Amino acid sequence: MNPLDKALARMVVELEEAFAAPLKLGEERLPYIDALVAVSRFAKSAGIAPAWRRLHEFAERLQDLDRGRVDPLLAPNSTVRGVAPDSGVTWNKRILVLVAFQALRKSEMNQQEAARYIAKRFPAVKFIVSRGTNIPATILRWKRDLEDARPKEFLYRFGVELAEHEEFLKTHTLTPKRWKEWADSILDRLLN
């Protein structure tokens, strides 16, 4: 096995190990740090020195958080005014809800039926709702917010990602029952 193949195999093992163990309270960042170190080692073996250094430095910055030091790179941007938007992690979860919503629409549900179905069958969706108590209306608002997002706005990249998922859905032909099962599968993995 050549050195690069060895390095790749090592990285795969290290990534599997980083995320295999259950998270321990107070050590939630550790798997991500370990994963960054694994990828940085691979970059070093591949001769990509700038990537190796920066990934390793980023892992160190995350580790510094556990030591009580907040690197400026990880500090909130003080130039942003107003209320901070929900996190990218939250919006990524919302995109998956909206992909399932679109699959339900393809199962012959209208928008309101699909949104109500998600809220009733998957009540854990409330954990990614930051405002409002009407979950079906909130799901429809997420869709409008992403469709209306403009370049350079925070939500724009999530809108683009949702549009890509929707284009992917258009390439598939399933029965209404299979679309519903597919939506349930996405939501079940995301919310349960």
N, C-alpha and C positions, 0 to 999 in steps of 0.2 A: 504494500500500500504506500503510495507516495505521501510526502509530508502534508500536503494540502488536504488530501483525503483523510489522513489521520486527524488533522486539526478540525475538519468538519465533523467527523465522527465524535470527537471529544466534545465539541460544542453541542451536538444533539443530545448527548448523554447529560451534560451539565444543565441544559435547558429543561430536560425532562425531570432531573433531580430538583431543580430550583422550584418547580411548580407542583411536584408530586406530593410533598408533605403538607399536612393541614397547617393553616396559618396559626401562629401563636400570638396571643395578645401582647402588644408592644413590639412585635417583630413583623408587622404587616408589610414593611418596605423591603425586608430581606430577600424575598424571592426575586423582586425586580432588580435589586442590586446584584444578586448572583447572576441573573440573566444578562445584565449589562456587562459584567465582568467576562462571562463566557463569550459573548459576541465580540468584546474587545480583544480577547485572546485570539479568536479566530481572525479578526482583522489584522492583528500583528503577524500571525502566521502567514497570512495572505500578502503581507508586505504593504498594507495600507496604513502607514504610520499615522497620518492625521486622524483617521477614524479611530484607530486604536487608542490614541492619547485622549481624544475628546470623549469617547465612550467611558474610558476608565475614569477620567476626571468627573464625568457626570455621576457615575456610581459613587465616587467619593463624596460628591456634594449631597447626594441622597443619604449617605451614611452619616454625614455631618449633622443632618436634621435630628438623628437619634442622639447625637451628642449635644443638642441644644443650639447648634449654630445654623443660621439660615443664610445660605449663599445668596448674593444678589440675583443670580440667575433664577432662583426658586422663589424669591420674594414676589408678592403681588405687585403689579405695575401701578405705581403711585400716580401716574399721569392719567389714568382712566377715571372719568367722573361718573357719578351715579351708581346705581346698584350693579354689582357684578353679575354677569349672566350665569346661568347654570353651567356646570362644568361640561367639558367635552365628553367625559365618560358618561354623564347623564344623557347628553344629546345622542351619543352613539346607541344607548339603550332605547331611546325614543325612536330612533330610526328603525331599529328592529321591530318595535311595536308597530310602526307605520308600514313596514314591509308586510307584516302579518295582516294589518288592516287592509292593505291592497289585495292580498291573497283572499281575504274574506269577501272583498268586493267582487273578485273573480268567481267566488262561489255563489254568486247571485244575490248577495246581500247589498242593500243600499248603504250609504255612508252612515246614517244614524244607526241602522241595525248592526253594522260591523263594529262601530264604536261602543254601542251598548253591550254587544256580545263580549268584547274584550273586557270591559269594566266588570261585567257580571261573572264571567267564567274565570277571570284572572285578577282578583281583587288586589294582588300584590303590585299591580301597576301603579297604585297610589304612592308607592315609594319613590317613583320618579316624577311625581307631580309636585311642583314647588308652589303653585298658587292655584286657587280655585278648588271647589269640592265636587263639581260636576265633571266626573271623569270622561264621559263620552264627549262633552263639549271641549274639554281640554285636549283630547286626542285630535279632534278636528282643528283646534287652534294651532297645535304643533304643525300640522300639515300646511295650514295657511302661512304660518310664520316662515317655514322653510321654503315654500313656493315664492314668497314675497321678498326673501332675503336678496340683497344686492351685493355685488363684488365689494370686497374690503369690509363687509360686515361680518361679525362673529359667526352668524348662522349660515352664511353663504356656502361654506365648504360642506356643511351637513346637508344643505339643500341639494348640492351637486351629487353627494353620495346617495341620497334618497332617489334622485332622478336616475342614477345608474342602476340602482336596485329595481326600480320600476321598469326600466328598459329590459333588464334581465327577465323580469316576470312576463313581459310581452312575448318573449321568445319561447315560452312554454305553453303547452296545451294540456290541461288536466281536466278531469271531471269536477263539477262543483264539490262533490264529496272529498275528492283528493286535495283540492285547494284548501278546504276547511281543515282537513287533517294536517296539511303542511303548515298552515297558520298556527294551529294548536301546538304543533311540535316546536316551532320557533318560540312561541310565548311560554310554553312549558319550560324549555331550557333557560330562557331569560329570566323568568319571574318565579320559578319554583325551586 
